[in-house]
Amino acid sequence: FSSCWTCRERRIKCDERPISCNNCERAKRTCAGYDVRLIWATDERGKPVKRS
């Protein structure tokens, strides 16, 4: 994963510039950054999925 979270959500190519990428600056959006986000697997009711 190398795109910022804003570009990833918009599904556009990110130039990966530090602090704020060009796409976010041009669109006047807040660049959400490049840090890792943990996403927990849940079922359709929102309950965690058990893995064995």
N, C-alpha and C positions, 0 to 999 in steps of 0.2 A: 504494500500500500504506500503510495507516494503522493497522491493528490491530497489537497486540503479537504476537510470534511464538507465545506460548502460546495466545492466543485464536484465532489463525489455525489452529493445529494442532487445536484443539478445535472449530473452525468455529462460533464464537459471536461476537456483536457485542462490540466493545471500546469502552470509553469514552475511550480514549487518554489517560488521566491520566498525567502524568509520574512517573517512578520505578517505580510499580507501579499497574496499573489495578485497579478495583474487583472485577472478576471474579476476578483472581488472588488478591487479598486475601481475598475471601469463600471461595474454594476452598482457601485456605492453600497456594497454589502459588507457586513463584518466577516472577516476571514476567520473561520472556526479553528484553524490551526491543523497541525499534522500529528498530534499525539495519539496514542493508542486508546481506543474505546472498547470496553468489554461489552459484549452483547450476549445475554443469557438466552438459551433456547427455551421457548415456551410453546405450549399447545394453543389451540384456538380459544381456550377459556382464560389464557394468561397464566396458567400454572406451569411451574418449571417442569421440563421434560427429564425423566429419569433415564440415565444411561448406565448400562452395565458392561 
